[in-house]
Amino acid sequence: KMEDKKLGGLSIYVCLSLQGGVENEVSLTAYITIALLEIPLLVTHSVVRNALFCLEMAAEKEESHVYTKALLAYTFALAGKEEKRKALLGSLEKEAVKKDGSVHWQRPGKQPEEDLPHYRSRAPSAEVEMTAYVLLAHLTTLPAPSQEELSLASLIAKWIIGQQNPSGGFSSTQ
């Protein structure tokens, strides 16, 4: 499903299926803000500044889906908003799945997987994606991530690596 969004005179087409199954304006705004910050546009640019203001208000108001929190954590990390980044990462930490010496995040209400001796299923792409955003949020901080964040990042990376297929890719191109 494609949507045409107007942003500061620009027309941006966003594929909603790339939003980890979360279709809300907060996630869409976070996606676009991440893209703008990665260009890189400065945080002081009016479009970025306005988008960050909206995202800050949204982060304070509502209890977000874990995927949206992951996006917001990375957005605020890119923007240098350390307090917001830390608050979201703290909230995400409470929702983390810690298993077999690794850490990841999954969709709320997901049924636990059965442990079969010779079969290891890979997580849906949305879970790989949101876990990767959390990893990026941990590693995108100035001056540098703390030793504690690096330790957690290594556990997250371990889970992500475990999701690779035999060719080194993942379940989708997302």
Disulfide bonds with the S-S distance in Angstrom:
none
